[in-house]
Amino acid sequence: MKQEKKQFIKINLSIDMINAVGNLRNMPLIFITATKDIHRGGWVERIDSRAWQYVRIYENGDIEVLITLQILKFHKYFDTPVWIQYNPNHLLPEDYTQLDHVMKYVDHSHFTRADLAQDIFNINLQRYDFGLFGVTRDIYRSLSGDLETRYWGRRKSERQIRLYDKMREMKKHSKDDYIPVGIEEWWRLEFQFRGGKVDTWQEEVIDKMQSFHVLAVDDNDDISEIDKAVLRAVNDDHFDFKKVGKRYAAKIRKMVRENVGFDTTVSELSLKAFNEQKDELQKQLDNMLAKYNIGAQTEEMTTYFEQELNQTGNIDLSIVENGSVLERNVVRNIAKSWQKGN
């Protein structure tokens, strides 16, 4: 049974993050002659982890990390292994000038991660879930109990999905002018693909989005009251499959995977938008990689770089951009130290 559709639901898709690794041939001169006007964009150095981050500080004190370059430890293939991350959605023409200059000094780069962002407008996704089993779920709420961010899958796994309230984020960072006219709700779904899942990102999106749904059992007369109660418990993560028989557990899992008792309106609209845009998205991704000669990833090298990043504890950019006090203060201190030193 489907709920009544809300008018003017809109979905935009974009490539939201690129990660690559390679060999740093020489230290970019730009790190030595970086601008001091960090409000327009400037480089800050993280001495503890041998990293440089190109950031912009807004008038309200918010910091946005646009490009990260981090030198890693010894690797048998590279003299100076380096990790690069940038968000093509956030770079202005002058920011690309910075990235262009850095990438001139990186050889043998290969692709290790891509993020696909879906901006979903004018429908509240607080209670939406994926019909997935065997994946970790982490939920973060505001003091009032509203959903802020929800994760499916481990942060360092090959794939992870993240849902967060983009409207809340924009207002929190005083970016009301960036909110489109006529938009009442703004949620963002991000699909993160690493390692072996990078090459199959389109298939992964389609597979997962087919089970993106919200519970809708109240008006469904084809489901028994017992099954309705169980589906509610499963939806709230309060159902223990180990305490029921294997046959009944399999039945419930099948109902969830096949969206029985769930509304799939957003899933259908999202898949329609994705199928219409996937060729263009692939073209955009290919062009981004071709511009900097970023090749296909290799399993051995990707594993090495992911392990190194785990050990060095690089800043989680998603946390920075979403207002973690601890991470934001770390970056602010870096910026202050950098300004004093220059």
LUMVORO-229361 format. One line per 5 residues: their letters; for each residue x, y, z of N, C-alpha, C, O, CB. Coordinates in steps of 0.02 Angstrom, whole numbers. Atoms other than C-alpha are relative to their C-alpha. Last residue first. Glycine has a CB too. Layout:
a = X/Y/Z/X/Y/Z/X/Y/Z/X/Y/Z/X/Y/Z; ... $
***
This chain:
ngkqw = -11/-34/64/2651/1663/403/-8/75/7/-1/112/-42/-49/-26/-54; -65/18/28/2674/1562/561/16/34/-65/72/31/-89/3/-72/-10; -53/-30/-42/2533/1652/647/69/-13/-29/114/29/-25/-5/-29/71; -1/-73/10/2415/1613/503/55/33/40/87/80/16/-67/29/18; -26/-15/66/2462/1428/503/5/75/-12/54/99/-39/-45/-32/-53 $
skain = -72/11/-1/2439/1413/689/32/18/-66/86/47/-69/15/-73/17; -31/-53/-40/2267/1494/678/76/-8/1/112/42/-6/-28/-1/72; 3/-62/39/2215/1380/534/34/57/38/72/96/9/-72/19/-15; -48/6/55/2272/1225/626/4/65/-38/58/90/-54/-19/-58/-47; -66/-7/-31/2179/1281/782/55/-5/-53/105/31/-50/11/-53/54 $
rvvnr = -9/-71/-17/2021/1307/678/70/12/29/102/62/12/-55/23/50; -17/-36/61/2042/1133/603/10/74/13/55/105/-16/-55/-9/-53; -65/22/23/2050/1053/774/21/39/-61/78/64/-65/0/-75/-15; -49/-35/-40/1904/1158/835/71/-19/-20/116/23/-20/-11/-13/74; -2/-69/24/1797/1094/691/52/41/38/87/82/9/-69/32/7 $
elvsg = -37/-3/63/1843/915/732/5/72/-26/57/92/-53/-34/-43/-52; -69/22/-8/1793/930/914/39/9/-64/93/40/-64/3/-72/23; -36/-52/-36/1635/1032/884/74/-17/6/117/25/-5/-29/10/71; -27/29/-61/1570/913/751/44/52/35/91/77/5/40/-65/-15; 1/-38/-61/1482/1031/630/22/-34/64/3/-11/118/-65/25/9 $
nevis = 65/3/-34/1425/934/479/4/25/72/-42/13/111/-26/-71/-2; 49/-39/36/1569/987/368/-68/-1/34/-110/42/22/-7/-25/-70; -17/-71/-1/1699/927/491/-57/41/-30/-78/91/-1/65/12/-38; 11/-24/-68/1612/760/518/15/75/4/-22/113/36/43/-38/51; 72/-3/-9/1599/728/331/-17/26/70/-67/62/79/-32/-69/-11 $
lding = 26/-62/27/1782/775/313/-76/6/9/-102/62/17/17/6/-74; 59/23/36/1840/637/430/-37/63/-25/-68/98/14/-47/-44/45; 65/-30/-16/2009/707/478/-55/-29/-43/-47/-35/-104/3/76/-9; 16/-62/36/2152/586/446/-69/26/19/-113/-13/37/4/-11/-76; 57/-35/-28/2187/458/581/-16/66/-33/-25/116/0/12/12/72 $
tqnle = -18/-70/-10/2363/408/531/-58/42/25/-48/98/49/25/29/-65; -51/-8/-52/2327/224/560/16/73/14/28/92/71/63/-37/-20; 29/20/-64/2162/218/464/50/13/56/31/37/110/-20/-74/-1; 44/-54/-21/2240/317/322/-33/-15/66/-45/29/107/-53/14/-54; -40/-56/-21/2382/191/311/-43/58/25/-27/89/76/45/24/-56 $
qefyt = -28/16/-65/2263/45/305/41/58/28/37/73/87/44/-63/-5; 55/-2/-49/2163/124/164/26/-15/70/4/17/118/-55/-49/-20; 16/-70/-15/2324/159/69/-56/6/51/-54/50/94/-19/37/-64; -55/-33/-35/2386/-20/80/-20/71/21/-10/90/79/62/2/-42; -1/27/-68/2219/-97/32/53/35/42/41/53/100/12/-75/0 $
tmeet = 57/-30/-35/2207/18/-120/-1/-23/73/-13/17/118/-65/-19/-35; -17/-68/-17/2382/-32/-175/-57/33/39/-44/71/86/15/40/-63; -55/-2/-47/2346/-218/-167/15/71/23/24/83/83/62/-32/-30; 20/22/-66/2174/-205/-248/56/6/52/44/29/107/-23/-72/-3; -25/69/-7/2225/-100/-396/-11/-22/72/0/18/118/75/-6/-21 $
qagin = -32/20/-62/2123/56/-438/25/-72/-5/-1/-112/-43/-50/7/58; 40/48/-39/2091/112/-615/38/-21/62/99/-23/63/-18/-62/-42; 17/64/30/2185/265/-676/-42/-44/46/-62/-23/100/63/-37/-18; 12/46/-55/2190/448/-627/-25/-66/-30/-78/-68/-63/-53/30/51; -32/64/15/2268/546/-770/-7/-49/58/41/-85/75/73/10/-16 $
ykalm = -60/6/-42/2216/712/-690/35/-67/-10/76/-87/32/-18/10/73; -33/-66/-6/2088/766/-821/65/-5/37/113/30/21/-46/49/34; -43/-10/58/2047/584/-861/39/65/6/97/69/-15/-41/-1/-64; -59/43/-7/1981/554/-686/49/11/-56/110/12/-46/-22/-73/3; -39/-21/-59/1864/703/-688/64/-40/6/117/-13/21/-43/-7/63 $
ndlqk = -35/-62/17/1809/662/-866/43/25/57/98/49/47/-50/53/-21; -55/17/46/1767/482/-819/41/62/-18/103/59/-22/-27/-33/-63; -51/34/-39/1664/542/-670/61/-17/-44/118/-6/-24/-28/-65/31; -31/-49/-44/1568/667/-775/58/-31/39/112/-2/45/-52/30/48; -41/-43/43/1536/535/-909/36/52/42/95/65/31/-44/34/-53 $
qledk = -60/39/17/1476/412/-777/47/41/-43/108/38/-35/-20/-65/-37; -41/4/-61/1357/545/-709/64/-39/-14/118/-19/9/-39/-33/57; -32/-65/-7/1294/581/-886/45/0/62/99/30/61/-53/55/5; -50/-6/53/1260/396/-913/38/66/4/98/68/-6/-34/-6/-69; -59/40/-15/1176/382/-742/54/4/-55/113/4/-39/-20/-73/9 $
qenfa = -62/-39/-5/1058/529/-769/64/-41/6/118/-12/4/-5/44/60; -1/-54/50/893/455/-830/68/35/-1/88/62/-52/-55/50/15; -4/31/66/921/292/-736/3/52/-56/34/41/-108/-60/-46/-11; -67/29/9/959/390/-578/8/-30/-69/59/-19/-102/13/-53/54; -47/-54/10/803/499/-592/70/-27/-14/107/-1/-56/2/47/61 $
klsle = 16/-31/64/692/346/-616/50/56/-16/75/60/-72/-72/28/1; -25/45/52/780/256/-474/-14/28/-70/27/21/-115/-31/-70/7; -73/-3/0/751/404/-359/30/-43/-56/75/-22/-91/27/-22/67; -19/-64/29/568/419/-405/76/7/-5/102/33/-55/-28/58/43; 17/1/70/541/233/-374/20/65/-35/45/64/-91/-75/-12/-9 $
svttd = -44/47/35/635/235/-209/-13/1/-75/34/4/-115/-10/-71/27; -64/-34/9/543/391/-151/49/-45/-38/86/-21/-81/30/20/68; 7/-58/45/374/308/-179/67/33/-15/84/44/-73/-48/51/31; -61/-6/40/424/141/-101/-2/60/-48/34/61/-99/12/-64/-40; 10/-48/54/296/133/40/66/10/-36/117/25/-4/-28/68/28 $
fgvne = -41/-61/1/317/-24/147/-18/43/-61/-37/17/-113/75/-17/1; 17/-41/-58/204/-168/198/38/66/4/36/100/55/11/-39/62; 69/16/-19/289/-290/79/-17/37/64/15/27/116/-10/-78/9; 40/-60/-15/446/-201/21/-73/-14/15/-116/29/4/5/47/-58; 45/-10/57/525/-356/-60/-49/57/13/-96/66/-26/-38/-64/-14 $
rvmkr = -39/-8/62/674/-353/58/-44/16/-60/-24/54/-104/41/-63/-14; -36/-64/-4/561/-323/209/38/12/-65/36/68/-92/48/1/59; 48/-54/4/440/-462/163/35/68/-1/17/112/-40/-50/-4/58; 22/-3/70/585/-582/129/-51/57/-9/-48/92/-60/-31/-68/-21; -54/-30/39/660/-543/299/-20/8/-74/-5/59/-105/65/-43/5 $
ikaay = -1/-72/-16/492/-577/380/56/35/-40/45/89/-67/11/11/75; 60/-31/29/473/-746/293/2/76/11/-12/114/-35/-63/-30/32; -11/-6/72/652/-798/333/-58/35/-34/-49/74/-80/12/-68/-31; -50/-52/8/623/-761/518/14/12/-75/20/69/-97/66/-19/36; 36/-64/-8/462/-864/511/49/59/-9/31/110/-38/-33/4/70 $
rkgvk = 47/-9/56/555/-1013/436/-36/67/5/-43/103/-45/-52/-57/-1; -36/-19/61/703/-997/553/-48/15/-57/-37/61/-97/49/-55/-20; -21/55/42/591/-999/708/33/24/-65/18/79/-88/-58/-44/-16; 56/30/37/587/-847/820/27/-55/-44/88/-60/-54/-38/54/-43; 50/26/-47/704/-786/957/-63/-27/-34/-111/-45/-1/-20/56/48 $
kfdfh = -24/62/-29/855/-768/843/-52/-32/47/-47/-91/64/64/11/39; 15/55/44/765/-639/737/20/-67/30/-6/-119/10/35/9/-67; -55/48/-4/768/-516/881/-18/-62/-41/-58/-103/-19/15/-19/75; 21/69/10/654/-369/837/61/-46/-1/109/-34/-37/-40/-8/-66; 16/29/-65/683/-196/910/-21/-73/-6/-49/-102/41/-56/40/33 $
ddnva = -59/37/-23/770/-114/762/-10/-31/69/37/-34/109/61/46/2; -28/-38/-56/623/8/744/63/-32/29/88/-10/81/-51/8/55; -13/-67/24/579/-60/571/32/44/54/71/89/39/-64/32/-24; -58/3/43/595/-237/637/20/69/-24/80/86/-25/-14/-46/-61; -57/13/-43/474/-197/778/65/-4/-41/116/23/-20/-9/-65/40 $
rlvak = -13/-62/-38/350/-118/658/62/-8/44/104/36/48/-62/20/44; -31/-47/46/367/-267/542/15/66/34/66/98/20/-44/11/-61; -69/21/9/331/-384/689/37/49/-46/94/67/-32/4/-71/-28; -36/-15/-61/174/-288/736/74/-18/-6/118/19/18/-31/-37/60; -6/-73/-4/113/-291/557/41/20/62/85/62/58/-70/32/3 $
diesi = -55/-20/44/151/-477/547/10/76/0/67/99/-5/-13/-25/-72; -62/24/-30/43/-508/699/60/21/-42/110/46/-17/-1/-78/8; -18/-46/-54/-96/-398/632/64/-21/34/102/21/57/-57/4/52; 31/16/-65/-98/-499/472/23/49/53/76/80/46/16/-72/21; -50/21/-49/-49/-415/308/-34/-13/67/-75/28/89/57/53/8 $
ddndd = -28/63/22/-167/-405/159/52/-27/49/78/-82/39/30/8/-68; 40/55/-26/-274/-272/244/27/-68/-20/2/-119/3/-71/6/-25; -10/59/41/-141/-138/218/-36/-59/30/-13/-88/80/76/-15/-8; 57/7/45/-201/28/288/5/-61/-46/-30/-66/-96/-6/63/-42; 64/-14/-33/-88/29/441/-60/-13/-45/-110/-39/-21/-1/72/23 $
valvh = 41/61/-10/61/-60/360/-71/15/23/-114/-28/18/34/-45/50; 68/-21/19/156/86/283/-47/-59/6/-76/-82/-43/-1/29/-73; 52/46/-22/337/80/347/-70/28/-17/-84/87/-5/6/-13/76; 26/-21/-65/455/188/244/-58/-46/17/-96/-66/-27/-21/76/0; 73/-2/-12/562/129/100/-17/27/69/27/37/111/-30/-69/-9 $
fsqmk = 6/-60/-41/732/114/16/-74/15/10/-110/29/-38/37/61/-33; 28/17/-66/737/-68/-42/-3/61/46/-10/54/106/42/-54/33; 62/38/7/758/-38/-229/-32/-16/67/-92/-30/70/13/-64/-38; 57/-45/1/885/97/-188/-67/-37/-8/-119/-10/9/8/51/-55; 17/-25/-67/1013/-33/-135/-63/43/-1/-105/37/44/58/40/29 $
divee = 16/55/-46/1019/-133/-297/-24/26/67/-74/1/94/60/-46/9; 65/28/20/1011/20/-410/-22/-54/49/-80/-57/69/3/-28/-71; 53/-49/-14/1151/106/-316/-68/-28/-16/-114/-23/25/12/64/-41; 9/-4/-72/1261/-50/-316/-56/49/18/-97/34/61/66/22/34; 38/59/-21/1237/-80/-502/-15/2/74/-69/-18/96/38/-63/-18 $
qwtdv = 68/-8/27/1293/99/-539/-44/-59/21/-101/-49/43/2/5/-77; 40/-46/-40/1443/87/-422/-72/7/-26/-118/15/14/33/68/3; 69/23/8/1515/-70/-501/-49/47/35/-102/24/59/-8/-72/26; 14/13/71/1692/-8/-533/-73/-20/-12/-97/-16/-68/45/-56/-25; -2/-62/39/1705/73/-361/-21/-12/-72/-58/28/-101/71/30/1 $
kggrf = 67/-23/17/1645/-82/-270/0/63/-43/-53/84/-67/-39/12/64; 30/37/54/1814/-169/-275/-68/23/-20/-92/5/-74/-3/-71/18; -29/63/21/1898/-37/-169/-36/-31/-59/-48/2/-110/1/-48/56; -73/8/-4/1784/97/-102/20/-65/-34/-21/-109/-48/24/2/74; -26/63/26/1607/157/-136/76/1/2/108/48/-20/-24/-11/-73 $
qfelr = -73/-1/1/1512/289/-37/25/-69/-22/6/-120/6/29/19/69; -25/68/9/1328/318/-73/76/3/-7/101/36/-53/-33/-36/-62; -67/7/29/1264/482/-4/19/-74/-2/16/-108/49/52/42/39; -23/69/-3/1080/519/25/68/-3/-34/75/20/-91/-51/-48/-34; -52/24/45/1041/702/59/17/-73/16/30/-91/73/63/44/4 $
wweei = -38/55/-28/881/774/131/51/-23/-52/40/-18/-112/-46/-59/21; -59/14/41/803/943/95/41/-53/36/72/-40/87/42/65/-13; -41/54/-26/627/984/155/59/-12/-47/51/-7/-108/-42/-66/9; 18/6/-71/527/1144/129/41/-54/36/56/-47/95/-73/-14/8; -21/64/-30/599/1197/-40/-15/1/75/10/44/112/76/-13/-12 $
gvpiy = 55/48/1/503/1334/-131/17/-67/31/-23/-114/27/-22/-10/-69; 66/-29/-13/658/1437/-173/-53/-56/-4/-51/-98/-49/-16/57/-50; 41/-18/58/820/1337/-167/-69/26/20/-96/6/72/-9/-61/-45; 58/44/1/922/1344/-5/-45/21/-58/-66/79/-61/-39/3/68; -14/56/46/1091/1426/-40/-59/-48/-4/-57/-95/-44/63/-38/23 $
ddksh = 3/-25/69/1037/1594/34/12/-56/-51/-5/-49/-110/52/55/-10; 69/-2/23/999/1505/198/-6/23/-73/-52/2/-108/-40/47/44; -2/0/73/1183/1465/220/-70/-1/-30/-84/-35/-79/40/-61/-25; 21/-66/25/1195/1512/403/6/6/-75/29/57/-101/41/55/33; -60/-34/23/1295/1354/447/-17/68/-32/24/97/-67/37/-43/-49 $
kkmer = -47/-2/-56/1152/1284/553/63/40/-19/92/74/23/20/-71/20; 21/-52/-47/1029/1331/417/49/7/57/62/63/81/-70/-17/27; -7/-65/32/1124/1232/286/-20/57/47/14/108/49/-43/3/-63; -71/-18/6/1147/1082/401/8/70/-30/48/110/-5/36/-51/-43; -24/-18/-67/963/1077/450/73/22/-4/91/71/29/-7/-60/48 $
mkdyl = 30/-64/-17/913/1080/266/24/25/69/41/83/77/-77/-6/-1; -40/-53/31/1038/943/227/-29/69/16/9/117/22/2/-11/-76; 45/-57/10/958/823/350/40/59/-26/70/96/12/-37/18/66; 0/-54/-51/1067/669/333/-45/58/-22/-62/66/-81/71/25/12; 58/-44/9/1069/498/252/4/55/52/13/41/111/-67/-39/5 $
riqre = 11/-50/-51/1232/400/233/-60/43/-20/-66/65/-77/63/45/10; 53/-46/19/1265/239/140/-12/48/57/-10/28/116/-66/-38/-19; 38/-28/-56/1427/142/153/-52/48/-29/-42/80/-80/48/38/50; 57/-42/18/1524/31/36/-35/24/63/-39/-13/112/-49/-36/-47; -3/-14/72/1694/-53/41/-57/45/-22/-50/82/-70/-2/-65/-39 $
skrrg = 17/58/41/1698/-36/231/1/19/-74/9/78/-91/-69/-28/19; -58/23/37/1793/101/321/-15/-61/-43/31/-92/-70/56/-14/47; -31/-55/36/1640/198/381/58/-23/-44/69/6/-97/25/52/49; -57/-30/-35/1548/38/426/32/54/-43/32/51/-104/51/-53/18; -66/25/17/1381/4/344/54/38/37/46/95/57/12/6/-75 $
wyrte = 7/71/11/1216/100/346/68/-25/-23/93/-4/-76/-57/-17/-53; -48/37/41/1232/272/422/-21/-73/-6/-46/-103/41/71/5/30; 6/72/-8/1100/394/486/48/-34/-49/52/-15/-107/-74/-24/-12; -41/41/46/1118/579/515/-11/-73/15/-18/-93/73/74/19/6; -48/-43/33/1011/717/593/39/-39/-53/45/-18/-110/48/31/50 $
ldgsl = -57/32/33/854/625/647/44/53/-33/19/96/-70/-24/-51/-52; 5/4/73/745/728/762/62/-32/-29/118/-23/-4/-11/70/-31; 17/68/23/748/685/948/-6/-7/-75/-18/-63/-99/-62/-21/31; 73/7/2/739/863/1014/-22/-68/-25/-82/-83/-27/-30/54/-45; 24/0/-69/922/857/1066/-76/-9/3/-103/-34/52/20/63/36 $
sryid = -6/-65/-33/964/812/886/-26/-7/72/-53/-59/90/-38/55/-38; 59/-43/-5/984/632/830/16/66/34/66/71/70/-57/-36/37; -15/-59/-40/1126/521/769/-60/48/-3/-84/65/-56/65/36/-25; 48/-55/4/1093/345/706/20/56/47/38/44/105/-72/-25/17; -15/-50/-51/1218/208/667/-46/59/-11/-53/84/-67/76/22/-3 $
rtvgf = 39/-62/4/1166/51/575/19/46/57/17/26/116/-77/-16/1; 1/-43/-60/1287/-92/543/-42/62/-13/-38/92/-67/71/19/21; -41/-61/4/1243/-211/402/-8/41/64/-60/39/97/-21/43/-62; -71/14/-8/1185/-392/411/45/60/-9/105/52/-21/20/-53/-48; -16/38/-60/1013/-358/341/75/-14/2/108/-18/-50/-40/-66/2 $
lgfdy = -64/36/1/959/-224/218/10/-37/66/-8/-11/120/58/49/-13; 15/69/-19/783/-161/185/61/-44/-3/61/-93/-40/-55/-28/-43; -14/48/52/844/18/182/-16/-70/25/0/-86/83/74/5/-24; -52/50/-14/762/143/297/13/-40/-63/-26/-38/-110/-20/-46/60; -17/45/55/650/296/295/59/-44/18/103/-25/57/16/41/-63 $
rqlni = 16/68/-18/584/368/458/15/-49/-57/-6/-107/-54/-73/-6/20; -23/20/-67/665/539/448/-10/-74/15/33/-104/47/-37/41/52; -27/68/2/645/554/260/21/-26/68/60/-74/72/58/-3/-48; -36/13/-62/531/708/256/21/-74/1/-21/-119/-2/-43/17/62; 30/57/-34/482/749/77/44/-16/60/105/-18/55/-6/-62/-48 $
nfidq = 72/-5/-15/507/913/-14/-33/-65/21/-91/-77/6/-35/26/-60; 34/-60/-24/679/888/-92/-75/-13/12/-107/-52/-23/9/57/-49; 71/15/6/793/738/-113/-38/56/35/-30/67/95/-17/-70/32; 37/-51/-37/976/777/-148/-74/-10/-12/-97/-5/-69/23/72/-20; 68/-11/23/1060/617/-205/-33/51/46/-44/38/105/-41/-67/-2 $
aldar = 47/-36/-43/1249/613/-186/-68/6/-34/-72/21/-94/27/70/17; 57/-25/39/1363/483/-264/-48/33/48/-69/2/97/-34/-57/-41; 64/-9/-35/1531/460/-180/-51/26/-49/-37/70/-89/8/49/60; 45/-49/30/1687/388/-262/-63/4/42/-86/-47/70/-17/-18/-73; 66/-11/-30/1836/299/-188/-39/51/-40/-10/99/-67/7/23/74 $
tfhsh = 17/45/-55/2003/222/-235/-69/9/30/-94/-35/65/51/7/54; 65/-18/-29/2056/292/-405/-19/-49/55/-17/-110/43/-55/2/-55; 56/45/15/2236/280/-460/-58/15/47/-49/44/100/22/-73/5; 57/-3/-45/2380/402/-473/-53/-50/-21/-63/-63/-81/-29/71/2; 25/69/-10/2540/350/-562/-60/-1/48/-67/-47/87/56/-44/29 $
dvykm = -6/49/54/2617/524/-542/-34/-65/20/-44/-79/79/74/-13/-18; 19/68/-20/2570/674/-433/2/-46/-61/-31/-33/-111/-71/-1/32; -56/31/-35/2660/841/-454/-14/-72/21/27/-102/56/18/41/60; -57/1/45/2544/915/-585/59/-38/30/101/-64/-6/22/72/-17; 0/63/37/2401/863/-471/55/-4/-52/71/-58/-77/-67/-10/-34 $
vhdlq = -22/56/-42/2443/1003/-349/7/-63/-42/57/-99/-35/-50/-12/58; -70/-9/-15/2432/1141/-480/27/-59/40/82/-84/27/11/66/38; -39/11/61/2268/1080/-551/74/3/16/113/-39/-8/-18/52/-53; -2/72/11/2195/1069/-374/42/-17/-62/81/-64/-61/-71/-29/-8; -41/29/-52/2240/1251/-338/8/-76/-11/63/-102/-6/-32/13/69 $
tydep = -68/-22/15/2170/1310/-504/49/-29/50/104/-50/32/5/77/0; -27/49/49/2017/1204/-469/70/20/-21/111/-24/-37/-46/-4/-61; -21/58/-38/1989/1313/-315/29/-54/-46/77/-88/-27/-60/-29/39; -65/-15/-31/1990/1470/-422/25/-58/43/86/-66/52/-5/63/42; -54/-1/50/1853/1395/-532/69/14/31/118/-17/11/-14/53/-52 $
llhnp = 9/-56/46/1748/1355/-377/56/1/-51/106/-35/-41/-3/68/39; -57/-38/26/1756/1184/-297/-22/54/-48/-59/42/-95/49/-46/-34; -14/-59/-41/1610/1123/-190/55/45/-28/66/99/-2/18/-22/69; 60/-42/-8/1527/995/-304/15/66/34/-22/115/26/-52/-38/40; 12/-41/60/1695/926/-362/-60/45/6/-65/96/-29/-7/-44/-59 $
nyqiw = 72/3/13/1737/869/-184/-16/45/-59/-16/106/-52/-41/21/63; 31/-64/15/1921/830/-162/-73/-11/-18/-93/-66/-38/36/37/-59; 73/1/-2/2031/695/-88/-26/69/-17/0/120/6/-26/-23/71; 33/-63/18/2213/656/-123/-75/-9/3/-102/-60/-20/21/24/-71; 73/9/6/2322/521/-42/-31/69/-13/-14/117/20/-31/-32/65 $
vptdf = 41/-55/-21/2512/520/-65/-74/-16/-15/-90/-50/-63/21/66/-36; 71/14/11/2649/391/-77/-44/55/28/-32/79/83/-19/-68/31; 38/-42/-46/2823/469/-85/-75/-12/-13/-106/25/-50/18/76/-10; -48/-33/-45/2950/349/-161/-37/42/52/-18/41/111/48/45/-41; -8/-73/4/2813/239/-230/53/25/47/62/-1/102/-66/34/15 $
ykhfk = 10/-25/67/2792/54/-273/19/74/-7/39/96/-61/-71/-10/-20; -49/30/46/2868/-23/-116/-7/26/-71/41/23/-110/-7/-74/0; 35/51/38/2775/97/-2/46/-25/-55/83/13/-85/-66/27/-30; -35/35/55/2850/202/137/-45/-51/-34/-83/-87/-1/64/-34/26; -65/31/-15/2731/304/244/27/-35/-62/-2/-33/-116/-7/-49/58 $
liqlt = 4/61/-40/2592/421/185/70/-29/10/119/0/-14/-46/-51/-32; -57/44/15/2589/601/124/-2/-59/48/-10/-50/109/68/39/6; -36/28/-57/2417/680/138/54/-48/-23/42/-95/-60/-49/-36/47; -57/39/24/2333/797/15/39/-23/59/62/17/100/44/41/-49; -47/27/-49/2160/863/58/54/-39/-37/39/-79/-81/-36/-45/52 $
ilvei = -50/47/27/2053/978/-49/44/-24/57/64/16/99/42/34/-57; 14/10/71/1893/1076/-9/46/-52/-32/24/-92/-74/7/66/-37; -60/31/28/1883/1079/181/-15/-19/-72/-62/-58/-85/22/-62/42; 16/51/50/1746/1201/232/66/-26/-29/105/13/-56/-46/29/-56; -56/20/41/1767/1299/393/-22/-55/-48/-54/-103/-27/59/-24/44 $
dgney = 2/68/27/1624/1393/475/60/-12/-45/82/32/-82/-65/-12/-39; -48/44/-32/1673/1550/571/1/-71/-25/44/-110/-6/-13/-1/72; 28/24/-63/1518/1653/529/46/-48/36/27/-76/88/-66/-33/-12; 4/-55/-48/1617/1750/398/-28/-22/68/-11/7/119/-43/56/-28; 53/-48/13/1662/1591/306/-4/51/57/25/43/110/-67/-37/-7 $
irvyq = 33/-20/-62/1829/1502/313/-52/53/-16/-37/104/-47/51/25/53; 30/-67/3/1886/1411/156/-35/13/66/-73/-29/90/-48/7/-61; 62/-13/-35/2004/1264/159/-24/71/-13/14/115/-35/9/-11/76; 22/-64/28/2143/1183/59/-70/14/27/-117/-24/13/1/-1/-79; 71/-5/17/2213/1047/169/-15/71/-25/3/121/6/-44/-17/61 $
warsd = 18/-68/16/2394/992/182/-73/0/-20/-96/-44/-56/44/30/-57; 55/-13/46/2447/831/267/-8/75/-11/10/116/32/-65/-30/26; -31/-16/64/2603/764/350/-53/11/-53/-52/-19/-107/47/-57/-21; 15/54/47/2502/686/493/26/13/-71/6/-21/-118/-75/-12/-2; 2/65/-34/2564/787/642/-11/-58/-48/14/-113/-36/-54/0/52 $
irevw = -68/27/-9/2616/936/535/-2/-70/28/40/-112/11/41/46/45; 8/43/-59/2439/970/476/66/-37/10/77/-90/-18/-60/-50/-7; -41/60/-6/2470/1114/357/-15/-36/65/-20/-5/118/75/18/-3; -23/7/-68/2341/1242/304/37/-66/5/20/-115/-28/-59/4/52; -25/65/-22/2314/1298/125/21/3/73/53/51/95/59/-22/-43 $
ggrhi = -71/3/-14/2204/1446/80/20/-68/26/-23/-107/48/21/54/49; -27/66/14/2034/1498/15/75/-1/12/110/42/-13/-15/-22/-72; 10/11/72/1951/1668/5/23/-69/-20/11/-91/-77/37/53/-40; 72/-9/12/1929/1677/193/-16/-9/-74/-73/-26/-91/-23/70/25; 33/65/-1/2103/1601/206/-75/6/-8/-109/-44/-20/16/-36/65 $
dktat = 70/-18/-5/2182/1764/152/-42/-63/-4/-70/-80/-56/-20/50/-56; 19/-8/-71/2358/1710/194/-73/17/8/-100/13/63/43/54/32; 29/-65/-19/2390/1641/20/-18/2/74/-35/-49/103/-63/13/-42; 73/-1/-9/2504/1490/1/-25/69/23/10/104/59/-21/-53/51; 23/-68/14/2681/1520/-62/-75/8/8/-106/48/-26/20/19/-71 $
ifilp = -48/-47/-29/2764/1366/14/-25/72/-7/-12/114/36/69/-7/-34; 1/8/-73/2619/1247/-13/47/49/34/38/65/93/19/-72/18; 58/-35/-27/2595/1315/-190/-4/-5/76/-33/38/109/-64/-27/-31; -21/-66/-22/2771/1260/-235/-56/37/35/-44/81/76/26/41/-59; 28/-58/37/2705/1083/-244/22/66/30/19/76/91/-76/-4/0 $
mnrln = 45/-38/-43/2826/959/-162/-27/60/-39/12/101/-63/35/23/65; -33/-57/-34/2898/849/-297/-51/35/43/-112/29/32/31/49/-53; -65/-7/32/2854/679/-374/42/55/33/101/45/49/-8/15/-74; -14/-72/2/2712/637/-256/71/10/-25/119/-5/10/-10/33/71; -67/-16/-22/2665/457/-300/12/75/-8/2/103/-62/53/-40/-40 $
gvani = -52/1/50/2483/405/-310/67/16/30/76/12/91/-15/48/-56; -66/7/-31/2318/392/-221/52/-4/-55/36/-23/-111/3/-62/46; -51/31/42/2144/449/-271/64/-5/40/74/32/88/10/39/-66; -62/17/-35/1982/495/-183/48/-34/-49/27/-76/-89/-14/-47/61; -48/41/36/1838/586/-269/61/-11/45/87/36/75/22/35/-67 $
mdisl = -66/4/-30/1684/653/-182/43/-46/-42/21/-98/-66/-4/-27/73; -10/-44/-58/1509/712/-229/69/-3/31/88/42/69/-50/-17/52; -60/31/-28/1468/647/-402/25/47/55/38/106/42/55/-12/-55; -65/-27/19/1294/719/-426/56/-43/28/46/-78/78/8/73/24; -55/46/-12/1109/679/-419/65/31/-23/66/70/-70/-12/-66/-36 $
nikif = -60/-18/38/958/794/-400/56/-49/18/62/-69/76/22/73/14; -61/37/-16/786/733/-344/56/22/-47/49/19/-108/-12/-76/-6; -53/-11/49/626/834/-334/63/-35/22/79/-37/82/13/76/-10; -59/35/-22/461/797/-247/52/5/-55/38/-10/-113/-15/-75/18; -63/-34/13/344/932/-310/60/-33/33/108/0/50/-5/71/24 $
qkkeq = -15/-34/63/185/862/-236/69/29/-1/98/46/51/-52/54/-13; -3/-72/-12/181/739/-92/21/34/-65/67/11/-99/49/17/59; -61/-35/18/129/567/-146/-5/74/16/-57/106/6/15/-10/-74; 13/-52/50/-13/483/-52/65/39/-13/99/59/34/-56/48/24; 26/-62/-28/53/331/40/-12/50/-56/15/43/-111/48/29/53 $
km = -41/-59/6/71/168/-49/-34/60/31/-95/69/28/16/13/-73; 43/-59/0/0/0/0/45/62/0/93/66/39/-49/0/62 $
***
